[in-house]
């Protein structure tokens, strides 16, 4: 809805192609990736039995690696659905344009990249902040500030 009503000028000329064939599939795959990473995080933390704070702190690099990988995957999904799929299929998403990729302007690329980061925050950071069990929730950046100390 935001892409269609607020940011349509940044996303190119044919939103009837971009939204259902580029944006929606790429963000759907990102959603599945974030939910999968969330379930893996919760499984690992529910089964973890830390003996001290050092063991808990060792999980922080894992959380950061997961988050960075999700953002990079989200950016790759944007590239995949905007450019690579069309080049593999040797078709043009915009009739009569003669290009075999969706012509997304630089401002549009920046916008979707920012939205990927925003989606990872909503779909991974926030749930891990709220659903991480015991002391593992303090591994998540911002948890101490938002949830208070131990």
N, C-alpha and C positions, 0 to 999 in steps of 0.2 A: 504494500500500500504506500509506503514511504517512497519507494522507487518510482511508482507511477504518478503520485500526486506532488511530491515535494522536490525530488531530485531528477525529474524526467529530462531536463535540459542537459544534464551531465552525462546521460547514458546513451546518447545517439539518437538516430532518427526513427528507428523501428522498434518501439517497445513491445509491440505485439509478437515479435520474435524473441527479443531479449528476455522478457520476463518468463514465459513458459518454457523456452528451450535452452536458456543459458543460466539465468539467475536461479530459478526455482530448483532445477536438478542439482546445481552445484551446492546450494545451501542445504538441500535435503541430504546430500551425501555428507556434508560437514556436520549436520545434526546427528546422523548415525555415528560418525566418528567420535563426536563429543560424548554422546551417550555411552558408547562402548568404552571409551577411556574412563568415564565416570564410574561405570560398573566395575571395571578392573581396579580402579583406585579404591572404591568402597570394599571390594572383596579383599584386597591386600591389607587394608587398614583394619577391617573387622577381624581378620585372622591373625594380625600381628599382635604380639604380646611383648611390648617394650619393657625392658627392665629399668631403664633410666632415660634421662632426657637426651643423652648422646645418641641413643638408638632412634629416638623420634626425630632428631635433627638430621639424621642420615637420610630421611625420606624427603627432605626439602629439595635436593637436586633432582630426585625422581619426579616430583611434582612440577618443577620448572621445565625439565626435559619434556614431560608430557604436554605442558601448555605450549611450549615453543613448537613442538612437533604438530600440534593441532592447528596452530596459526599457519605454519608452513604448508600443511596439508590443505587447509582452506584456500590459501593462495594458489596452490597447485590445482585444486579443483576449479577455481575461477579460470585459470589458464587453459585447463583441459576442456571445459565446456564453452569457453569463448573462442578458442583458437584451434586446439589440437583435434578435437572431434570432427570439426568441419574440414580440416585439412586431410584427415584420414579418409573421410567419406568423399572427398573431392566434390563437395557441394558448397553452395553459397547460402548463408542464412538469410540474406537480404536479396530478394529477387532483382535481377538486373544490375547488381553492383559489380559483378565480375570478380569479387574477392572471396576466397574460401575461408573466411573467418568473420566473426562479428566485429564490425568496425567500432570499437569502444574508444572514445576519446580519452586523453590522458587524465582528465578530471574524473571520468567514469571509472578508470582503473583505480585511481586513488580512493574514490568513494567505496568501491566494492572491497578493496583491501582493508579499509577502516571498518567496514561492516563485518568482515571476517573476524577481526580482533574483537569487536563488540559482541558477536555471536559466541566466541570462545569464552568471553567474560560471563555472559549470561548462561551458557550451557555447560561450562566446566568449572570456572572459578567459583561462582555463586553456589552451585550444588555441593562442591567439595567443601566449601566454607561451612555450609549448613549441615551437611550429612556425614562429615568425617567423624568417626567415633573417638571417644576418649580424648587423649591428648594429641592425637594426630590432627585434629582440626586446627591446632596452632601452627602446623607446618604451612598451611595455606597463607600466603601473603595477605595482610590486612586483618587477619582473624583476631589478633590480640587487640587491635584498635577497635574493631567493631563488636567483638564478643566480650571484651574485658580480659583481665588476667586470669590466672588459674585460681 
